[in-house]
Amino acid sequence: MAKPVKKKIDPRVKEVLQKQGFDWQECLWDCHGTWVMYHKYIEIAAAQNKITYDLHEVEFDTKNKIAVVKCNARLGDKTITTYGEAAPHNCKNTYTAAMAEKRAVDRAVLKLLGLHGFIYSEDEIDETKPTVETEAEEWSEDLLGNIYSLVHHFTDEKVKKEFWFSLDPVHQEQLREMIAEVKEEYEQSSKK
């Protein structure tokens, strides 16, 4: 029986990934002929390119585990709007709000970099990923600020908890430190 042939990577994808300083063999994996990018590399690319975005709740139904997030993202003078959705029929995870947010942001970043359609985010693929043993990298201050703002605007406590428990310990600690700093700044400014 012949071995399946991996789909070739478009040279434009390799060029964009090289500009980011990524080795395509580390940041991509082949999912049955579809090239998929690990989420952490998409976050790194967003930070390196100073991509900014605003997230808006479209739908959060915690009872039925349905979440839809709208993402307006900018890279220079280029702006796109896209959505991320998560529900039991397209997401095996219980933290659908966090997954919807990741899907929206990942799609936006890939679109702004000209990669969407050539590759997809790992969070859009409902497949088992190859395991890669890596330690969680700390988030940049900008990314941490964006995440803090997003969580701060969640109105449903259950959604906040789902998001919190979807984080690994490294990122939970980073958010704890940021929250403590924000509280301390607020207390100091209110004393004046």
Order of alpha helices (4+ residues) and beta strands (2+ residues): alpha-alpha-beta-beta-alpha-beta-beta-beta-alpha-beta-alpha-alpha-alpha
